Amino acid sequence: MRAALTLELQHTDLASYNALQKLAYLFMIVDLILLVLSGLAIWKSVQFPLLRELMGGYDMARVVHFVAMAALLAVLAVHLVMVAMVPRTLLLMIRGR
């Protein structure tokens, strides 16, 4: 984490993910699950009363959904900045290798 924040993170082997990348992708998976669940609690509140109550009620589900969406957009912004800093990774992301 310190290497990434001080811009000293090495990108010698682009075929393998470092620990920070793995953590970011794990966060995105958990965040997307939270987005879907909170979205269902908001959209189909009557059909999913247990989910709504697990989220803390309708209003709290809206807050959870907003925070999860803001977190996803923050990860996207950081991701775009990191690609701009190491542009040779862009082609690998487009090709998938």
Secondary structure, 3 states (H helix, E strand, C coil): CHHHHCCCCCCCCCCCCCHHHHHHHHHHHHHHHHHHHHHHHHHCCCCCHHHHHHCCCHHHHHHHHHHHHHHHHHHHHHHHHHHHHCCHHHHHHHHCC
